[in-house]
Amino acid sequence: MTRVDLNFGLDGKVAVITGGASGIGAAIAEAYAAKGASVVVLDLAVPSDDERVAKLGASSAAFKCDVTDEASVADVVAQIAERYGQIDILVNSAGVALLAPAEELSLSSWNTTLAVNLTGAFLLSQAVGRVMLGQGRGKVINLASQAASVALLEHAAYCASKFGLVGLTKVLASEWAGRGVTANTISPTVVLTDLGRKAWAGPKGDAHKAEIPTGRFAFPEEIAATAVFLASDAADMINGADLVVDGGFTIR
């Protein structure tokens, strides 16, 4: 019988996190570093100084990366693989939410949303997945949303991207698990990052919280805790799952 590490340690593991410079991605980066992982942050807006990266530990690093650009992704992943010799965890957290009624949504907003939220996750999963398959182990964790399970008003592009992300992840889980690489999604409700607080302040936020059985939104650390568990060896038998962290919103 395999002994399960109930401390969910990540010692000796290398974790790549897109969108890791802010919001949920930053919370996951900090949690992974606290659990012993070497954290590599990928973002269009990498920290302007080394202070934030240094807080993640001496083995941490940050790279500027456009997740929608295949060449940018390939170059960065090659640099990471060369520098660390392994990639054990990939978290696709980079995302955008460009909202409008479906009849008013611009093609530009549609294309940008799909490019960042879905194509970006595919490109990183493919590039990092090749490294993981070569080493015979790895975990892909994609940040989906409650909008991957239910229809939200003015979220046509966002819902399409997140529904698609869950589908993509299930295919990766089916194709790769037999070769040592699992894939799962996390689907949060509104998360109280700086952007989340601003976007859902006032009556709009109060109305949405009233629809959630727990009566509140999620904290970034709660999503990070979920990501720590999925990245740990204790979650080796979880594959192709969509772990919903929404206070029960989607059960109604």
Secondary structure, DSSP 4 states (H G I P E B T S, - for coil): -PPP-TT---TT-EEEEETTTSHHHHHHHHHHHHTT-EEEEEESS--SSSHHHHTT-TT-EEEE--TT-HHHHHHHHHHHHHHHS---EEEE-------B-TTT--HHHHHHHHIIIIIHHHHHHHHHHHHHHHHT-EEEEEE--GGGTS--TTBHHHHHHHHHHHHHHHHHHHHHGGGTEEEEEEEES-B-SHHHHHHT-THHHHHHHTTSTTSSPBPHHHHHHHHHHHHSGGGTT--S-EEEESTTGGG-
